[in-house]
Amino acid sequence: MQDRPFSIVIAGSGTAGLLASLILRRAFPELPITVVSSSKIGIIGVGEGSTEHWRSFMELCDIPLERMIVDTAATHKYGIRFEDWTTHTPDYFHSISGSDDIFAFGVHATYVGFFEQEKLLTNQTSSIGLIRNKISRNNLHKSTNQYHFDTFKLNEFLTSIAFNKRIRFVDAEISTVKTNSETGNIESLILDDGSDIPGDFFFDATGFNRVLMNSIGAAEWESYSKYLLCDSAIAFPTESDPSGQIRGYTRARAMDSGWMWEIPTQERRGNGYVFSSQFCDEEQAVQQAAKKSGYTIEKNRYFKFDAGYLKNCWVKNCCAIGLASSFVEPLEATSIGSTIQQIKQIVPYLAAYQPGNTASQKHFNKSFSILMRNILTMIRLHYYSDRTDTPFWKAMADMPINPELEELLEIWKERPPTRYDIPNNNGEMFMSPHLAHVAQGQGIIDTTPCTLTINRMGLREIVNSEIDKMRQARNNHELVDHAAALRETVQIDQEWGNR
């Protein structure tokens, strides 16, 4: 056994690298953790929305909620509003709210009741404040598990937290990745000043560059281009809503060649257009986005991507995380959430890691593949649309469907979604209720199996009762203006000198 402590080195200090450092510090309180990155290299900064996994991350790492709200210009996120994704339901939400307390052998009985009545789930179960830009006064800022934030301020915030948790930062560029000639394991990172950072286990958080993974020949990519057409994006900021209101949700508006996001922070809105280069180039994308948003786009960030993931994100003594390991597209804000899940999943393997633990690598990579297939299923479901009004949407209608989604679509023709449709052993991000919201919005749920299920299981009375409770719960709490509540929190923080 080695005399020195087992050490972890993370290459990259974007969101993924910082999330990894904080989760790993929580898991390994005394181990040396070093983050290596260059301040000369910027962050992409297009993902400003989180999933519900964010709150669990904050609680795990003891990160104060109010401080995060203030320091990252964060806003509440209660879901995603999908506009014009179908002709039959041009406005619906993916927003998990009301719980289903009925025991019905895995059937989401109350959801089935709403399906049968052809009433959209979010409209019936979410607070009436959702579309009025209001939030609950009770338990302020804790009525959601998801948030929007300024990406650059988030980076500064997480860096400051990491400093306080004894995580070492080295500001330098990596010039060489030194590997062992016999084992192929990484021994150290040689920096541009000639110094080196040795380690026992390495994380590649260098984004699309995959500096470490490329150095050990481990960058075989599993592309989703067979199922998804979008491969390009532009990102640009606009001013906050002139009305002074701040929405509590992300907007995802379907476009001629893809879709456009709008994410509100306290100080501005982050926007982007995700599109297919087969049907639109950058210049056309800028023109279309300007027309849709109503703003002149003077400057934007453009990037290309191939949706998919590394077939083996853990190779030798290195694991790729964040954009270095996977990227599908910004739809459903999966990047941050999948990174959180990925790091949490690897902790038990890392706790007992020794060189040569190949069974652990295989098992983890298998789990990660399942996680990524779950994300693909959710994303592909949004494009299962009746739209054929543009060349892009016509082409999407002819695209193959991944086997996991195809199986669910066949099942849902015969019975409603159940909590057993998606296993939850590999960090999957999207369970049956998530899929159900989108499936209903996309017009996939058949009402006939819903009626049969309710009647044969004798659920009519209890389902109707639960539906009434959920409807009443929509407005049984005090609401306050979202923007005003955020301003109040910032003002109090400044007055008390807690920044």
Residue pairs with C-beta under 8 A, 6 or more apart in sequence:
2 200
5 30
5 31
5 32
6 31
6 200
6 201
6 353
7 31
7 32
7 33
7 34
7 198
7 199
7 200
7 201
8 24
8 28
8 31
8 32
8 33
8 34
8 199
8 200
8 201
8 202
8 203
8 350
9 33
9 34
9 36
9 189
9 197
9 198
9 199
9 201
9 202
9 203
10 17
10 20
10 21
10 33
10 34
10 35
10 36
10 202
10 203
10 205
11 17
11 36
11 37
11 174
11 189
11 202
11 203
11 204
11 205
11 206
11 211
11 212
12 35
12 36
12 37
12 203
12 204
12 205
12 206
12 207
12 322
12 324
13 35
13 36
13 37
13 155
13 159
13 169
13 205
14 37
14 43
14 44
14 155
14 205
14 207
14 322
14 323
15 43
15 47
15 151
15 154
15 155
15 158
15 322
15 335
15 336
15 339
16 205
16 207
16 321
16 322
16 323
16 324
16 335
16 339
17 35
17 37
17 203
17 205
17 321
17 322
18 35
18 155
18 158
18 159
18 162
19 57
19 158
19 322
19 336
19 339
19 340
19 343
20 203
20 205
20 321
20 322
20 339
20 343
21 33
21 35
21 162
21 165
21 167
22 57
22 61
22 63
22 158
22 161
22 162
22 165
22 167
23 57
23 60
23 61
23 340
23 343
23 344
23 347
24 31
24 33
24 343
24 347
24 350
25 33
25 61
25 162
25 165
25 166
25 167
26 60
26 61
26 62
27 347
27 350
27 351
28 350
28 351
32 168
33 167
33 168
34 167
34 168
34 169
34 170
34 197
34 199
35 162
35 167
35 168
35 169
35 170
36 170
36 172
36 174
36 189
36 191
36 197
37 169
37 170
37 171
37 172
38 171
38 172
38 173
38 192
39 171
40 173
41 173
43 151
43 152
43 155
44 207
44 301
44 303
44 323
45 151
45 152
45 235
45 301
46 151
46 233
46 235
46 270
46 272
46 301
46 303
46 330
47 151
47 330
47 333
47 335
47 336
48 148
48 149
48 150
48 151
48 154
48 263
48 265
48 270
49 77
49 146
49 147
49 148
49 250
49 261
49 263
49 333
49 336
50 77
50 146
50 147
50 148
50 149
50 333
50 336
50 337
51 146
51 332
51 333
51 334
51 336
51 337
51 429
52 96
52 145
52 146
52 337
53 145
53 336
53 337
53 340
53 341
53 429
54 145
54 146
54 147
54 336
54 337
54 340
55 144
55 145
55 146
56 145
56 340
57 63
57 340
58 65
58 68
60 344
61 161
63 161
65 141
65 142
66 141
66 489
66 493
67 157
67 493
67 498
67 499
68 74
68 147
68 149
68 157
69 141
69 147
69 486
69 489
69 490
70 489
70 490
70 493
70 499
71 153
71 156
71 157
71 160
71 499
72 147
72 149
72 150
72 153
72 154
72 157
72 265
73 149
73 150
73 153
73 265
73 266
73 267
74 147
74 148
74 149
74 150
74 265
74 266
74 486
75 147
75 148
75 149
75 246
75 247
75 248
75 264
75 265
75 266
75 482
75 486
76 135
76 141
76 143
76 144
76 146
76 147
76 148
76 248
76 482
77 144
77 146
77 147
77 148
77 248
77 249
77 250
78 95
78 97
78 126
78 127
78 130
78 144
78 146
78 248
78 249
79 93
79 94
79 95
79 96
79 122
79 126
79 130
79 146
79 249
79 250
80 93
80 94
80 95
80 249
80 250
80 251
80 252
80 332
80 333
81 91
81 92
81 93
81 249
81 250
81 251
81 252
82 91
82 92
82 93
82 94
82 252
82 254
82 382
82 438
82 441
83 90
83 91
83 251
83 252
83 253
83 254
84 90
84 91
84 253
84 254
85 92
85 252
85 254
85 259
85 382
85 385
85 387
85 441
85 442
86 385
86 386
86 387
86 441
86 442
86 443
87 386
87 387
88 386
88 443
89 120
89 440
89 441
89 442
89 443
92 120
92 122
92 437
92 440
92 441
93 120
93 121
93 122
93 123
93 126
93 130
93 249
93 437
93 441
94 122
94 332
94 434
94 437
94 438
94 441
95 122
95 126
95 130
95 249
95 437
96 433
96 434
96 437
97 122
97 125
97 126
97 127
98 110
98 124
98 125
98 126
98 470
98 473
100 108
100 109
100 110
100 111
100 433
100 466
101 466
102 109
102 110
102 459
102 462
102 463
102 466
104 457
104 459
105 457
106 418
106 419
106 420
107 416
107 418
107 419
107 453
107 457
108 416
108 417
108 418
108 419
108 432
108 433
108 436
109 454
109 457
109 459
109 462
109 463
109 466
110 463
110 466
110 467
110 470
111 121
111 416
111 417
111 433
111 436
112 416
112 450
112 453
112 454
112 459
112 463
113 450
113 454
113 459
113 463
113 464
113 466
113 467
114 120
114 121
114 124
114 125
114 467
115 416
115 440
115 445
115 447
115 450
116 447
116 450
116 451
116 454
117 467
118 447
120 440
120 441
121 436
121 437
121 440
122 130
122 437
124 467
124 470
124 471
124 474
125 470
125 473
125 474
126 474
127 134
127 135
127 136
127 143
127 474
127 475
127 477
127 479
128 474
128 475
128 479
129 135
129 136
129 248
129 479
129 482
130 248
130 249
132 479
133 245
133 246
133 247
133 248
133 481
133 482
133 483
134 248
134 479
134 480
134 481
134 482
135 143
135 144
135 248
135 479
135 480
135 482
135 485
136 143
136 477
136 478
136 479
136 480
137 477
137 478
137 479
137 480
137 485
138 477
138 478
140 480
140 485
140 489
141 485
141 489
144 248
148 250
148 263
148 264
148 265
148 270
149 265
150 265
150 266
150 267
150 268
150 270
151 270
159 169
162 169
163 169
170 191
170 197
172 191
172 192
172 193
172 195
173 191
173 192
174 189
174 190
174 191
174 192
174 206
174 211
175 190
175 191
175 192
176 189
176 190
177 186
177 189
177 190
177 211
177 212
177 215
177 216
178 186
178 187
178 188
178 189
178 190
178 196
179 185
179 186
179 187
179 215
179 216
180 186
180 187
183 316
183 355
184 216
184 316
185 316
185 317
185 355
186 199
186 202
186 212
186 215
186 216
186 316
186 317
186 318
187 198
188 196
188 197
188 198
188 199
189 196
189 197
189 199
189 202
190 196
191 197
200 317
200 353
201 317
201 318
201 319
201 350
201 353
202 212
202 317
202 318
202 319
203 318
203 319
203 320
203 321
204 210
204 211
204 212
204 213
204 318
204 319
204 320
204 321
204 324
204 325
205 320
205 321
205 322
205 324
206 212
206 324
207 322
207 323
207 324
208 305
208 323
208 324
208 327
209 324
210 219
210 310
210 320
210 324
212 318
212 320
212 324
213 219
213 310
213 315
213 318
213 320
213 324
216 315
216 316
216 318
218 310
218 312
218 315
218 316
218 318
218 320
219 310
220 310
220 311
220 312
221 306
221 308
221 309
221 310
221 311
222 308
222 309
222 310
222 311
222 369
222 372
223 306
223 307
223 308
224 307
224 308
224 328
224 376
224 402
225 231
225 306
225 307
225 308
226 399
226 400
227 376
227 380
227 399
227 400
227 401
227 402
228 307
228 328
228 329
228 376
228 379
228 380
228 383
228 399
229 258
229 276
229 278
229 279
229 392
229 395
229 396
229 399
230 258
230 259
230 274
230 275
230 276
230 307
230 329
231 276
231 277
231 304
231 305
231 306
231 307
232 274
232 275
232 276
232 277
232 280
232 282
232 285
232 302
232 303
232 304
232 305
233 272
233 273
233 274
233 275
233 302
233 303
233 305
233 329
233 330
234 272
234 273
234 282
234 285
234 286
234 289
234 297
234 300
234 301
234 302
235 270
235 271
235 272
235 300
235 301
236 271
236 272
236 289
236 297
236 299
236 300
236 301
237 268
237 269
237 270
237 271
238 268
238 269
238 271
238 293
238 295
239 268
239 269
239 295
240 246
240 264
240 266
240 267
240 268
240 269
241 247
241 264
241 269
244 483
245 481
245 482
245 483
246 264
246 266
246 482
246 483
246 486
247 264
247 482
248 482
250 261
250 262
250 263
250 333
251 260
251 261
251 262
251 263
252 259
252 260
252 261
252 331
253 259
253 260
253 261
253 262
253 292
254 387
255 273
255 275
255 288
255 289
255 292
256 279
256 280
256 288
256 390
256 392
257 275
257 276
257 279
257 280
257 284
257 285
257 288
257 390
257 391
257 392
258 273
258 274
258 275
258 276
258 280
258 392
259 273
259 274
259 331
260 271
260 272
260 273
260 274
260 289
260 292
260 293
261 270
261 271
261 272
261 274
261 330
261 331
262 269
262 270
262 271
262 293
263 269
263 270
263 271
266 483
266 486
266 487
266 490
271 289
271 293
272 289
272 330
273 285
273 286
273 288
273 289
273 292
274 329
274 330
274 331
275 285
275 392
276 392
276 395
277 304
278 392
278 395
279 390
279 391
279 392
279 395
280 288
280 392
282 302
286 297
286 300
289 297
289 300
290 296
290 297
305 327
305 329
307 327
307 328
307 329
307 379
308 326
308 327
308 328
308 372
309 325
309 326
309 327
309 368
309 369
309 372
310 320
310 324
310 325
310 326
311 365
311 369
312 361
312 365
313 319
313 320
313 321
313 325
313 326
313 342
313 365
313 368
314 320
314 346
314 361
314 364
314 365
314 368
315 361
317 353
317 355
319 325
319 346
319 364
321 339
321 342
321 343
322 335
322 339
323 335
325 342
325 368
326 338
326 372
326 375
327 335
328 334
328 372
328 375
328 376
328 379
329 379
331 379
331 382
332 375
332 378
332 379
332 382
332 430
334 375
334 378
334 379
334 429
337 429
338 371
338 372
338 375
338 429
341 371
341 427
341 429
342 368
342 371
342 427
344 427
345 364
345 367
345 368
345 371
345 426
345 427
346 364
349 357
349 360
349 361
349 363
349 364
352 360
353 360
366 426
367 425
367 426
367 427
368 426
368 427
370 426
370 428
371 426
371 427
371 428
371 429
373 402
373 404
374 404
374 422
374 426
374 428
374 429
374 430
375 429
375 430
376 402
376 404
376 405
377 402
377 404
377 405
377 408
377 430
377 435
378 429
378 430
378 434
378 435
378 438
380 401
380 402
380 405
381 405
381 435
381 438
381 439
381 442
381 444
382 438
382 442
383 396
383 399
384 401
384 405
384 409
384 442
384 444
385 393
385 396
385 397
385 442
386 443
387 393
387 396
387 397
388 394
388 397
401 409
408 417
408 421
408 435
409 444
411 421
412 439
412 444
412 445
412 446
412 449
413 446
413 449
414 449
415 449
415 453
416 445
416 449
416 450
416 453
417 432
417 433
417 435
417 436
417 439
417 445
418 432
419 431
419 432
419 433
420 432
421 432
421 435
422 428
422 430
422 431
422 432
422 435
424 431
436 445
439 445
453 459
454 460
454 463
493 499
